[in-house]
Amino acid sequence: MLLLGIKGRWAALALAPFMLGALLAVHLGNGWVFSAPNGGWEYPAYLFVLCLAQTLLGDGAFAIAPSADLKPTAEGRT
């Protein structure tokens, strides 16, 4: 969904806990470099930060099915 641009904000938000789990439970004790045995922790940390950034920035102009905008609209006010 994230690659296709279908509700990318929500897909990134759903992937963030998995990236955090991979970082803390699997890769944190393996050292810095991802080419180390069993992989390092910097790449899962990078992917976690990217998921958070995608969640905050939104889908982009070329998304197939954009997520709902998080900004309040004038229509919701009385």
C-alpha positions in Angstrom: 0.0 0.0 0.0 2.8 2.4 0.8 4.6 1.8 -2.5 1.4 2.1 -4.5 0.2 5.3 -2.8 -2.9 3.8 -1.3 -3.6 5.3 2.1 0.2 5.7 2.5 -0.1 7.7 5.7 -2.0 4.8 7.4 0.3 2.2 5.9 3.4 3.9 7.3 1.7 4.3 10.7 0.9 0.6 10.7 4.5 -0.3 9.8 6.2 1.9 12.4 5.6 -0.6 15.4 7.1 -3.4 13.4 10.2 -1.4 12.6 10.5 -0.4 16.2 10.2 -4.0 17.2 12.8 -5.1 14.7 15.1 -2.4 16.1 14.7 -3.1 19.8 14.2 -6.9 19.8 16.4 -8.1 17.0 19.1 -5.6 15.8 20.0 -3.4 18.8 22.6 -5.8 20.3 24.3 -6.5 16.9 26.3 -3.3 16.6 26.2 -0.3 14.3 26.8 -1.5 10.7 24.0 -3.4 9.0 26.6 -5.6 7.2 27.7 -6.9 10.6 26.6 -10.5 11.5 22.8 -10.6 12.0 22.6 -7.0 10.9 23.2 -3.7 12.8 20.6 -1.4 14.2 20.9 1.7 12.0 18.8 0.5 9.1 15.8 -0.5 11.1 16.1 2.8 13.0 16.2 4.6 9.7 13.1 2.8 8.4 11.3 3.6 11.7 12.1 7.3 11.3 11.0 7.2 7.6 7.6 5.7 8.7 7.1 8.4 11.2 8.0 11.1 8.6 5.7 9.6 6.0 2.9 9.6 8.6 3.4 13.3 9.4 4.0 14.5 5.9 1.1 12.7 4.2 0.7 10.9 0.9 2.0 13.3 -1.7 0.6 14.6 -5.0 0.8 11.3 -6.9 -1.0 9.0 -4.4 -3.6 6.7 -6.0 -5.9 6.8 -3.0 -4.9 9.6 -0.6 -5.6 9.4 3.1 -8.0 11.9 4.7 -6.4 15.2 5.5 -5.6 15.7 9.2 -6.3 19.4 9.2 -9.7 20.6 10.4 -11.9 22.0 7.8 -14.3 24.9 7.8 -17.2 22.5 7.1 -16.9 20.9 10.5 -17.4 24.2 12.3 -20.7 25.8 13.1 
